[in-house]
Amino acid sequence: MSDRVLPDAADRERALDLSRHALVMAPAGSGKTGLLVHRLLRALAVVDKPEQVVAITFTNKAAAEIRARVLEVLRAAQDGIDAHDPHEKALRLSARAVLDRDARLDWQLLAQPARLNALTIDAFCAQIGAQLPLLSGLGGGIAIAEDPRGLYLDAIARLFEEIEDASVPAADRDALARVLRLSGNRLDRLVEPLSAMLARREQWMGAAASTDEDWDAQDERALASLIEPALDALHRCIDEADQRALIDLLRDGAGHAEPLAWAASLGAWPGPDAEGLALLRRIADTLLTADEKIERRHLRKPKGVNKTSGFLPQLPYTLGFKSLLESRQGDEAFVHALRGVLSAPDFALPEELRALRTAWLRVLRRLAAHLRVAFAESQQADFPQLAQSALQALRPGGGVGDALLAADRSIRHLLVDEMQDTSETQLRLLESLTAAWTPGDGRSLFLVGDPQQSIYAFRKAEVRLFLRMWDEQRLGALPLTRLRLTANFRSQPTVVGWFNDAFERIFPRVTDPLRGAVPFASSVALRDADGEGGIEVAVHDDVDAEARAVAGEAARRLAPGRTVAVLARARSHLQPIIRALREQGLTPACQDIDPLAALPEVRDLFALARALWHPEDRLAWAVLLRAPFVGLSWAQMLELSRGRAGQPWPARITAALDEGALDADGRARLRRLQDALDATAAQRSLRAELADRTEAMWMRLGGPMGCTRAALDDVRQGLRCLREETRGGSIRDPERLERRLAELYAAPREGQVQLMTVHKAKGLEFDHVLLAGLNRTVPGELRPPLHLLDLPAATLLVPRPDEAWPPEHPARESSTRAFECLHALYSEARRNEGYRLLYVAITRARRTATLHLTAERDALTGAAKLKAHSFAAMLEPVIRAHIDTVVEREATRPVEPTSTGDTTRLAMPPRTPRLRADVQVPPETGLYQPIEVRTLRPSEAVLAAQEEPVEKRDEGDLYAQLVGTLYHEAMQRIAGEGLDAWRDAGDSRRGSMAAGLRRRGMPEPRVEPAVARVIELLSRTLASDQGRWLVSPKAWSRSEYPLAGLRDGRWISAVIDRCFEDEQGRLWVVDYKTRAEALIAHEHESYVAQGVERYRAQVTQYVELLRALRPGREVRGALYFVDADRLVEVS
Amino acid sequence: MSDEALRADDAHASRERLTLTATDRLARTLREDANLDRSRSGAPVWEAPRIAGFSRWLIDTWTAGWPDAQLLSGTQELVLWRDAVERDELSSQLLAPLAAAREARRADQLLRRHAIDLESTPAWSDEHQVFRRWRRQVARRLQQNHWLTSADLAGEVARLIGEGSIAVPEAIDLVGFAAAALPASEQAVIDALIARGTQVQWIAASALRPRVQRCVLPDPESQWRFVCADLRERLRTADPPPRVVVALADPDGARELGESVLRGLLAPWAMTGEGPAPWRWERGRRLSEHPQADALLALLQLRPEDNAPELASRVLLSAALWTESERALTARADEALRDRGWPRIRLARVIEAVHESLRPRFEELARRIAQAPSRALPSEWGAHFRALADALGWPGSEALDSSSYQAVKALRGLFDRLGTLDAQLGRVPQASARDWLSELARGAAFAPRVEHAQPVLITSLDEAAAMSCDLLYVLDASAAQVPVPARPTAFVAAEALRAAGVPEAAPETWLARTQAQVARLLGGCAPEVYVCVPAVDPRGAPQQPSTLFGAADAWTRVEPARSIGTLESALTRAAPALEWPDRDIVPPVDETERTALRADSGLFRAWFESPFFAFCRYRLGVEPLPQPPRGLDARVQGTLVHRALEDLWGELRDSAGLAAIDDDALSRRIHARLDARLAALLPATEFGAVTRAIERARAHDVVLQWLRHERTRIDPFHVERCELEARPVVASLPLSLRLDRVDRVETPLGERWLVIDYKTGREADQRGWRIDQLREPQLPLYASHAATLAAGIPQVDGICFGHLKDGHPALVARTNWRKLLRSDPPADTHGEWNEDLVRWRGVMEQAARGFLDGEAWLDPRVGARSYYADLLALTHALPDDEASA
């Protein structure tokens, strides 16, 4: 920054004053973020906790940048680095104050920068929700649905299922049927509009809560407030003398011709009532040419006046009328006013339309409720819900504000960046937060934004909110000091000069909140002129030429330390430029420009996944067979289908291989495919995990060999996406998968030229900006089912009239007029946003900006045709003369004949490249390969046995297992506590046994029987000599004795039920055997015999283990069959 | 138990030295080491080392005493909390009571673990007060039923030790704990042990002075690549491989990227499923995400009626449930069900659709579903679910591999765990039991155990701080993640938590805890430590390195060369090694193929968009998979109207018949005809009564409006044919056509024949008949090729779209006698019409010949709105999609 005095120095100083609440209008390049960071530092220097300063911004990236800037300044201050720039000096001083406070209060901000509360509004709402889980209704711990569309679809599906639900009120079911009928009973047609409405529900939720009576009461006021300005405008355009003259002429004509008969009733200039409006429409209709679209109606030419419209030749009233028309030619304001009258709604909405609105409101209320259910079931919520919940938590009606937040979280200083992009809900949230603030309480609010850069209407931003605040100088009850920055530190003076001039000419003249119109505020260039600088317009013949020119210019502009960016309004506008840059040998760095779904390698991979998912997906299989890594030719595909076209492709492949069909190349390719399918199917886990199998197939088929290194990265990114969307092994929702893929972009790579949309460029700056596709447009929005308009007088809610109403339907015309009036306002607001988008684009330039456009020439005039609503059309007053000159100059060049194309090539089917049939992925060598750990490390069995000595869960009968487990535990306890303590065989420990069984999952009805069974087994054991002997005190004994070992190169483990040294000094290993149910006596023998055979090996191994542990000792192994009370030695 | 008994017998073991660790993972590692040491010392067999995680030991110690109380599992506790939340008057305002219950349980655990008396804490907010209400409710049930929560366990064990009811070991080594960082309840256990004479020794990590490198990498992927390149070399060269720990603040969040890079660089064979990977993620994925769980949970949702098509697909397409050959059959059934266009699927329809070899399994499933009670205990539901799974043959008939086996075993265990909720839930409906089963599956982590070495462990910072290893990498060490912001509970006053020393109660204490953790990571875990941070997060936002790992100037910006494996080094940076075939032509249709062709008017429609489409659809049989419908299917609606009109004209016969009937009578007839057709087209078993009624009403209005519209035709007409089948041959291409209707019209110029095609969906636009842009060739084809000749109709004098659009019926016609059928004066345009016919005939024959000759070129102007745009996937072309900002 230069040392010169800034034109807005006073406002900048005031903006740092914490004693005032500030609303700052800061145009592009005015150092808005720097100002916010400075105020944030000032705020930090006076609070008790850093969390009490909250800076809200629009994106995660912007929030991270604010934190980074603050840390950078704090570190510089800590390191004592000198600053020379006065602004930097002041900043450093503020940072020093923060460090002092940090030291005094032990914040340790540099160690814990997460305490800097710079975050997005969504994150802020989540923070409030977490602090107030009950008041917000979120309950705490709810997840954020990044892609809530699935939840919306779920809610919509549930809603319309209610149509069959007799428990739903009849009126609601009728409403559902009514709304369904609007789409011809086709729910699929309602899904898109309803999903869009759910995403924007913060705009209508409040409205939906109103009753029909509320709406009816508002209609009249709201409609009048739309009609009256239109009537006033016409009134202003025609003075009383002309009014009288016109009325006299028309009344005169009424007596001569039927088309003017209506004018017989004209007395004075019609008044502002229904009758007057009808007459004024007649008058406007008579004055304007005929056309279906009002905006295409113009003032009649005198020669166009004829008897068809009621003007008989040569009669005085006709001559007078012609004369009046003649005098008004070129009076655009008059024409505009006449159109305004024609497009104004009626003073009341037709009954049928109101009935339709009632139906919609019922449906919307239920839809919102279903969405809550969907949220509850999935334990997820979307961002609008977060905002709504945060608002609810702060009790907007109660004026409690942030007093509910924890004391150390109560906000002392609130800073909001990009205020122009705030939505209604967000504004209400801010109002609620500050509702309890009182003058002099030491708290402050700082709002900064630039209405000229409000470009996020599609994200519910409403520039009118900022304009209203600016106008009213308050937020809720909080007075705001308006401050305006004018300095531009970013761009060269020539650039600033150009856009000051251009935007002054094309931006709306006056603020109009209804139409989202924002007038332009010029900037003062503060940067010194330095080398090249300025704005140029380049006109091209076609899109390819434009792309080549953009690439050529980019190459020319590239220089060390200089940044070059190509911006466009839409991603698709950049596609030809990516190709042209690559042809120039330049590497484009694309941010969210290259959709992965457009890359053949990724599309082939997803086709492979879909083919594996669904053997009957014939399209996916065909794509797979044509993919480079399979690579069948069309002839081979046909051969494969010959006589089998009705079969699924996998069956065709098998049959063709069996029958030896296809040529050698085709067979080789099919064989590779079949081998890969078989190999990946052979592994159960691999087959069940779609993403894993897809990857395995792709690798085996040599997929990577058809990629560049960059493409390989893209494929991996695609695979990661596939993995995330196939949790559970399979595609749950193919639509969601497609949606995810469509939203994925090739990973940003470092490149020389940056490419991005204008929206993405917001907040960035470049030395050279190349704005491409100036004469291209973006698709318009479809008409929504309802339009909601907030007017100062009232709110108006108008549904789209039923398309099935025939032309003669009594409500059709009036309904259409009302709806179209609101739609026109909406469209106008979007068009006004277009101007602001253009402003954002051009103001990114530090040194130069070049505006590239492709323009077709008008066959007659040779003038360049500018497409309506394109940037070029917006800039027409500024660039028209220039482009016509260029086009004229170009037109003098000889026109080369257009290539007719290669007709033989046209007749060819599409070709795709392929890999050789024997392609192999090069094997990776020399890598560490994990080996089986049997000989290297303790096996899982060893470690697991030592982890879970008690619960040896096996498949099978849980009851039997738990009875056995409990018996084993009891025997261990008996051995430890002594037989005397167990005289009752555990009867006194029923409670403990039941608790143990329940903990391990014994079903409640079986707990008592199991306890009884254990007691029965224990009784049997303790009643037996053998049983008592086993657990009686010994010289040495162990129960549940865990052993491990490494024998013959294999890790082994064991948990021995019981081992001890007997009276003869022999060691015993005993394994207990229980059963769930008691045996009858005659079954004992066979049960024991079978058991011995079954467990012999196990006991033998235990014996060997103990023998190895106690070498030289005699060790005996035995099984104790409790039911049979048989201790059987196993040799 | 007496000391004498202890000396005498088994319990002697508890007097030995015991090692307790901060985490189960550390216990496992120490056990592994101890076993290895024993084997290396030459012992063939030994007593297993006594090493356990502290929490595991608490459970074992407590349960070994056979207490009367029951220790609740996490899910059992959650049930209690949810119940308390749902019973509260506030619950109706809560979006997700279960989430609230989970959060409340977390708060309760904090209180119990830190031995905070809630009643002595302030209750400033609604949150504090409501939580007390909930907690009292939970406490009441705990007390009534003699239940204990896991957070109570330490206190309980401390009490028992103090009372002398539990035998204490002689000595305990505490390993991996940050000194003096135990919560109050756990510290009480240690204190009680010491009081009972146990020698407690805190084993501090060896004071290493590791070499620490702090690196800032450009982005998350290069961070992983940097680490993997280093690991690759170390694993390759060291024998035995080093024990490596990779620590992250959020391992789950980094899993996909990390796994992708690890596979590429460390174990490419893992990508083809051909070998084991040398790394392990400490925490497995959720069990509910395993394919076997997905199959199981899906099949348990099937009902006799009203199944969403997506659910039927999920069961039918499960690769976990069916063998490859079975899946070929189930996929066919799924395709057939999709094709029917039913919005809801009955199980009986699935049974009809599946191959007979699989039918008994579905029938058995249906039988068992029918036996389900309305309410039952969770354990009974567990048994029922098991029976349903068995009926359908879950987990499939193929042998399970190790991972699947373990998953199935874990899932079967869930049925048992569901049974543990009997006492908490009581008798519940099936849906509730299924939800809790899903909750159990979501709450369980599944990491299959393997039998191969996994020297690289990827885990959380907490786990890693307790470990010892040869090499430690700390990733994502950004200021935003280390420390993450503290997350105190909103249910308890922060002052009380702070006073009790709960670390997450305040940023200062949380920082202190993290600093201790970082000190351990940097000083005691490994002799060599890499700390890495990407300069930007995955969304591109700038990141700062955490200063806890080192001051700003200690970090080095690293711009590593991209580490690549053999595979990538074989790839070029420019174009891949692909071959472009010189010729990839489509052979002509030969006689055999021609005979087998099933060509109809759609072939021409496809052809005139692009011959390539006709080739794909009619010669290769390529079609996109039908999507499950949402609501009524357009095809069903269209057929209903077509059939009703066919029936009506069968009665009315001609314009006189139509004129003779008044609107009321006509309306009644329409209703009658619709009713006759509804049963078959919208069966009551698949469509609800209201849906059928509203569609009946809509179809009635459309047909009535249409017939009223037809009444206004000027020329009397006779409906000669409806749904007429014709089989003309166009340039030797045999066609099979079906004409909606043929009228004989009495015009002032004589008798004329008019072919009508009803349009119930798309807009009818006669611009589609233009010879240079023949997008709607169907009617021109009928006209040009005298498709009606076979039915005795001499010629076609006009074609007409009958546009049956609600509220806007329209006749869009091109004839040789009148421009507009309802208003224009007659004009003999025979000549022009015949010219049109000739031209249409020409282009149709040209198209047929082209098709038969193997023409299959693609019109480059084909857009995303093309009816056949899906087929562009077969080329590398993309439609010029809508521009998007």
Interface residues (C-beta under 8 A of the other chain):
Chain A: E51 T59 N60 K61 A63 A64 E65 R67 A68 L71 R75 D106 W107 Q108 L110 A111 Q112 P113 A114 R115 A130 Q131 L132 P133 L134 L135 G137 L138 G139 G140 G141 I142 A157 F160 I163 E164 R173 A177 L180 R181 G184 N185 R186 L187 D188 V191 R372 F375 A376 Q379 A381 Q385 S389 L404 A406 A407 D408 F458 R569 A570 R571 S572 H573 Q591 A598 P600 R603 A607 W613 H614 P615 E616 D617 R618 L619 A620 A622 V623 R626 P628 S633 W634 A635 M637 L638 S641 R642 G643 A645 G646 P648 P650 A651 T680 A681 Q683 R684 S685 L686 R687 A688 E689 L690 D692 R693 E695 A696 M699 R700 P704 M705 G706 C707 T708 R709 A710 A711 L712 R716 L719 R720 R723 E724 R727 G728 G729 S730 R732 D733 P734 E735 A747 P748 T757 V758 H759 R776 T777 V778 P779 D802 E803 A804 W805 P806 H809 L906 A907 M908 P909 P910 R911 T912 P913 R914 L915 R916 V921 P922 P923 E924 T925 G926 L927 Y928 Q929 P930 I931 E932 V933 R934 L936 R937 P938 S939 E940 V942 L943 A944 A945 Q946 E947 P949 V950 R953 E955 L958 E969 Q972 R973 A975 G976 E977 G978 R989 G991 S992 M993 A995 G996 R998 R999 R1000 G1001 M1002 P1003 E1004 P1005 R1006 P1033 K1034 S1037 R1038 S1039 E1040 Y1041 P1042 L1043 A1044 G1045 L1046 R1047 W1051 S1053 L1105 L1106 A1108 L1109
Chain B: M1 A5 L6 A8 D9 D10 A11 A13 D24 A27 R28 R31 E32 N35 L36 R38 S39 A43 P44 V45 W46 E47 A48 P49 I51 R56 D60 T63 W66 P67 D68 A69 Q70 L71 S73 V85 L90 Q93 L94 L95 A96 P97 L98 A99 A100 A101 R102 E103 A104 R106 S125 D126 E127 V130 H146 E221 R232 L235 R236 P240 P241 E256 L257 S260 G264 L266 A267 P268 W269 M271 T272 G273 G275 P276 A277 P278 R285 S288 E289 H290 P291 Q292 A293 D294 A295 A308 E310 R314 L317 S318 A319 A320 E324 R327 A328 A331 R332 D334 E335 P343 L377 S379 E380 G382 A383 E398 A399 L400 D401 S403 S404 K409 R412 G413 D416 R417 G419 T420 D422 A423 R449 V450 E451 H452 A453 Q454 P455 A479 A480 P483 V484 P485 R487 A490 F491 A494 A506 P507 E508 L511 Q515 D537 R539 G540 A541 P542 Q543 Q544 T547 L548 A552 I564 G565 T566 L567 E568 A570 L571 T572 R573 A574 A575 P576 A577 L578 E579 W580 P581 D584 I585 V586 P587 T592 E593 A596 F612 F615 C616 R619 L620 G621 V622 E623 P624 L625 Q627 P629 R630 G631 L632 A634 Q637 G688 A689 V690 T691 I694 E695 R698 D701 Q705 K805 D806 G807 H808 E855 A856 W857 L858 D870 L871 A873 L874 T875 H876 A877 L878 D880 D881 E882 A883 S884 A885
